[in-house]
Amino acid sequence: MATDKKKKKFKKRYIIIPAVIVVALVGLSMMFKVPETALFEQEEAKTGSIATYYSFSGNVAPHDKKSLTADGNLKVKQLMVEEGDTVNVGDVLYTVDNTDYDASLRQAEASLDMAKVNYDSAKNGQNQQSILQAESAMNSAKLSLDNAEKALNDTKALYEAEIVAKSDVDQAQSAYDAAKQQYDTAKSTYELTKGTLATNTVESAQAQLKQAQAAYDAAVSQRVDDEVKADFAGEITKIYIEEGSTVMVGSPTMDISDYGQMIATIKVDEYDVNALSIGKEVICTVDALQKDLTGTVTKISRQATEANGISYFSADVALPKDDLLLEGMSVEVKSLNQNAENVVTISMKAIQFDNENKPFVYYADEKGKIQSKPVIIGINDGITVEIKEGVSAGDIIFYPKTTINMADMMMG
């Protein structure tokens, strides 16, 4: 929050020094016959600089931090690092026991190989024997039918020549009808066998092959690498797994932080967010180290979070390298609001305000009498205020003492 907002509050706090107080001081000086100036504090107006800042609070954090998670269901075989270890990209973090997965993978691979063989067999006509058998049965039935038909015709001719009896014709007809039925059945069986084995068997084998391939692919995808390696350089700050433990996919395994570059993460309310911009230099005060650092704003979030009806934005400030900076340290970030250089300044306590809230100061005339005169003030930082008109550098300014003791009364 900018200190000029505090300035307004300061004015209200010191809005009026009641005239009766000054009158009382003058009365005391007359009563005890002491100079009026003895009952006032005094200070010299000086040339100086004043700056006001927006102030934000936050904490020190690593610039990069990554939480690693399990890529699949796994069993931890051996941890290769400990908390506090520094790792580089490619370093092994832990190994995985893939014994169960390898067994499942081998089984899936065997099923896939068998499905491929069955499919190739169906596709390449390995069921031709069944088709040939059905065709042979049909041809045999056809031959029997032809013979029965010839026998029937011959018997009919002999009957017409009155060589054989009617019963012989009936017997030949029955034989023909039976042969015809056998042929029709054999033909139907052949056609059905040929169509079913040639089509359904291939389709079934192909479907089984697809299922076996899918099962194999799933087994391959579920198997994680035997060694899990770091894809991020930094320090191991937290380990969530143990040797021999079973970890579900997506579960946290380790945290890695890059402490080579530290930042300050701060919260900025919506009214002050325009005080920051990417690349702006700010003053970062780390209380624990009792030092000020110059930081640079590197990130300002575009999405706010709301609290107590006010929207807040997060921002990151890059800090200079300092081995004493630790994650979580409190930090105050100050962004310049206003500044005035080489101007006349006095303390805020030397500024008075009349009943119209106009600023003035006390000074001593050539007779040592306390007088007042109006001034025009500029910016203030809550302690020091800029005087634009009414006071020059070197002028002595008076303001009432907050306490008066008898030693003051006995002066002179």
Steps between C-alpha positions, in 0.01 A plus 500: 500500500645839405621716787315802355185327616652498847568870462129574478442314820783697659332826411185389668689401810662840526223696340482776769722615785238683708580865543449465873815287520713772345327763712566288805867473411523876453323546832745273672792687351360829632421350840845358549668775303675260264546537124218351296755303303593309815163329487547382140715244329693628203662364191681631197352467153739309278555418137444134433315237303172322568358189340170321551446137421234239446568219743420131448567199719598152392746217541823376347457200270707313241456621143434146380343222704364173368295229667565162341222240476489132409446439128326171577424253775839388626695339781804689625810281498775734621532870578813649347477846663425657837336826599753779462687335212571705190413333169552579135287409201542127432597397853322186625256581780372149573468158341181304440421132562330392176493125573120472501461725198761307304311174568174658384677640197640161404155343532346774285776455244440123485127554452573745221731255324235227519233733364727589208551131419126430514425796279761402244367144499143614439607751238717250312225229473604248766128403525500382138493138616153544648384661179647219290333240717164671456558526125592132478183403686297714262663345190441149634135582567473640146637178356252296702222728382602457137506122539161500673356718224630263228366199687160666533485580130605147404243345734226720359591385146492136603165555670356648181630192317322294763824339600497611864222559749368833628661432835841505334429851371387612845818360652717678242310824566560471875871443439513806278317718755742391774801572279357840412453588866855391584640709217305809600626463858861448391485797266358725771767385745774570247379849421457583870842363593670679217341836581531480880858378523619735231338809654408456866820326598715780356288771661507324834875451485546864404286616794700282738821643357382856563407414858838338560680801350304741720579294810869497408510876434332563836756283677784689330354842586448406866860395544720785621873524441727301727672828592318826566728793416493871577378725220563807713818618673488612861486384860285214628280677753246227572474123446154346531581135419686219674687196379260210450193722494233476232417832337187572297514692174493877556614478863778742607847349522747786548532880501798667333578870547750712310656726762743647249248777431273623778194720465263690723137407451271784607130576514379824338150640546307619197541868593880483496563252219584783258792592725685198362614417149717231348865603522449763771765512772376484858652500849471168682551502876570161657443547872674180605821610327456869584594600148349667197532343157421642159254276318330502162134425433485198269138389514156642581206261497203583279252317720407625845392331820238668717516556875268720706357658187840602359673335206867413536757419235821306554832628370855364485812706563841361401755537780879522465693185591557480874583172674335628818158521338281212612162386375215641707680808638274804532570785261365851451505629145487877445421657165573870449187718495621862519834664569631852542872579500686803634191651659439681830388254766387504860358231725130422488465588868603857418199542270180639656152524348241770561125456534473499120757224480757733341863439597714754686815513712617691805805722493655761733501864394784740566367553855491128574123488479342187354315575180332284236512511123335291230699256291441294189600140548588229250547130549579334830621159607320508834804641679632779280301741285597712200448878536434660164438855626525683832823357644858512377790273581661617824179650647426405860154353546330463838232260621344457845667269746296197588607524868612797707700464822588748771851543366345658191295732719800612703711598203603864482 
